[in-house]
Amino acid sequence: MSLKVIISFDVADTEHFRKAFNERDGARREAGISAECYVQIDAPNTVWVIGDAPSKEVFMAFFSSPEQKERMQHAGVISPPTVTMLES
């Protein structure tokens, strides 16, 4: 099963978030997750991360880990994330 994951949240500073996001690509790849970051045009502090994961279990293990929570805090995430998972 292939899983498309769409996550949105607000950040304090978009450029700081993008830099932190790009620096953590290795952690995502190690978990088998690929993702890209987008900024909402009419809300420049709202970020959308769209990616693929091999399964819901793999994604949830990665996303709910203490390390990922720390990465998100360090990257300036200031709102709870909204996560949508789509199955192909």
Long-range contacts (C-beta under 8 A, 24 or more apart in sequence): 1-54, 1-55, 1-87, 1-88, 2-52, 2-54, 2-87, 2-88, 3-52, 3-53, 3-54, 3-55, 3-56, 3-59, 3-85, 3-86, 3-87, 3-88, 4-50, 4-51, 4-52, 4-85, 4-86, 4-87, 4-88, 5-33, 5-35, 5-49, 5-50, 5-51, 5-52, 5-53, 5-59, 5-83, 5-84, 5-85, 5-86, 6-48, 6-49, 6-50, 6-83, 6-84, 6-85, 6-86, 7-48, 7-49, 7-50, 7-81, 7-82, 7-83, 7-84, 8-40, 8-46, 8-47, 8-48, 8-49, 8-81, 8-82, 9-46, 9-47, 9-72, 9-77, 9-78, 9-79, 9-80, 9-81, 9-82, 10-45, 10-46, 10-47, 10-77, 10-78, 10-79, 11-45, 11-46, 11-47, 11-75, 11-76, 11-77, 11-78, 12-45, 12-76, 12-78, 13-45, 13-76, 14-39, 14-44, 14-45, 14-47, 16-75, 16-76, 17-47, 17-75, 17-76, 17-77, 20-71, 20-74, 20-75, 20-76, 21-49, 21-75, 24-71, 24-75, 27-62, 27-67, 27-68, 27-71, 28-62, 31-58, 31-61, 31-62, 32-58, 33-58, 33-59, 33-62, 56-85, 59-85
